[in-house]
């Protein structure tokens, strides 16, 4: 009888260890190509449903969303990855990349109008374009070369 309990106990420990190991591997930060498969068509289809959604500070739904809430939602829904909630924290925790290395799904970051720290984030698409929740027009696609964004650009990260 003791052997049966011992076997069950060992099996239980092994199962718990395997689950924890799987969760650690799943949550570890790897390069984007290893962690998930990016698909331009999937991202473009996803953002079509969000274009024009109004900006709302702290918002996380189609009734209103802010920039970091939008990038958080994109990563959660398309890439099954939970980003930090704020633009600054997303920038701090991502792997920095050069602008010339940008690929679809990378995050692009901007400083505020007064030159304060990072306060805006967008999701890179292709050809210099990125999607983001603009305070003035809601979720939209803009170009990194636009003067407004070009002079405020801080850098990019990959998850």
N, C-alpha and C positions, 0 to 999 in steps of 0.2 A: 504494500500500500504506500509506503514511504517513497518507493521508486516512482510511482505514478505521479505523486505530487511534485517530486523533484523534476521529472521529465516535463510536466506542465509548466513549472516555474521557469525552467531553462528555456522552453519554447517561448513563453511570454516575454522574457528578457530579450531574447533574440529578435522577436517581432518589434518590440519597442525601440530597440537600437536601430533596426533597419529603417523604421519609419522616421526616426530622428535624422538618420544619415541622409535619407532621401530628401527630407525637407531642407536640410542644410545645403545639399547640392543644388536643389531647385532654386533656393533663395540666394545662392552665391552670385556675385557679380562676375559675369563672364562677358566676353565681347558679344556684341549684338548678333553677329552671325552664328555664334554658338548657342546663345540663349534662346533665340527665337528666329523664325524665318520672316524676314520683312517682305511684304508684297505690296508693290506700288498700287496695284489695282484695288486691293483690299482697303488701303488707307484712303485712296481717293473716294471710294464708295462710302466709306465711313464718314468722311468729312462732309460729303454732300448733304447728309442729314443734319449737319450742325451749322452750315453756312447761314448767317443771319441771326443765329440765336443771340439774344441781347447779352451785353456784359452785365454781370452783377458781382460785386465784390464778395468773395466767399461762396459764390454760387457753384453748384455741382450738378445742375440738371439743364434740360432744354428750356426751362423757364428763365434761366439766367446762369451764366458761368463766368468765372474769371480765368485769366491766362494760365495760371498754374493748375487750376481745376481742370481746364481743358487738356493740358498735356498729361495730367494724372489720368484722366478718363481715357485718352487715346492709348496710353501704355497699358492700362488695366484691361480694357476691352479687346484691343488688338494683339497685344504682346503678352498678356497675362502676367504683368509685372507691376508691382505697386511702387510708384515713385514717392519720394517725400512730398508733402503737400504744398510747400511754398517754392517760388522761383529761386530764391537764394539757396534754400536747402537742396533743391534739385541740381543747382550749379555746383555746390560744394561736394555733393556725393557722386556726381558723374565723372567718367573718365574724360579728361580734357582732350580735345582734338583740334587740329588746325582747320581753318575755314576751307582750305583746299581738299580736305579729307571728308567733307560733309557727304553723307548719303541719307537716303530717305529714312525718316524716323529719328534722326539725331535731333537734339534739342539746341536751340539757338537762344542766346541770352542778351539782354539789353539793360542799360542803366537808365535811371529816371531822368526826367527833364532837367532837374536841378543838378544833375551829375552825381546824385546819391548812389548808393549801392544798387546791386541788381534788383530790379523790380518788375521785369517782364520776361516772358519765355514764349517761344513758339516751337512748333514741330516742323522740321525741315522736310520739304517735298522733293524738289529737284530743280535744276537750272536757276538757282538763286531764290526760289520761291519757298515760303513757309506759311503755315496756317497757324492762327493764334486768335485769342479773344481780345480784340481791341476795345479799349474803354469807350471810344467814340462810335464804333459801328458794329460791335459784337464780333462773332466768329467770322473771320475773313481770311483771304489769302493775300499776302503782301510780298514784296521783293526786297531782299537784303540791300540792293543797290539804291533803293529809295533814300533820299537824303535823310529823312527823319530817322530811319532805322540804321542807316550806314554810320552816322555820327554817334549813335548810342550803342552800337554793337560792342559787346564785351568778349564773347567767345562762344564755344560750342562744347557739348558733352555727348558722350555715347554711353548707353547702358547695355 
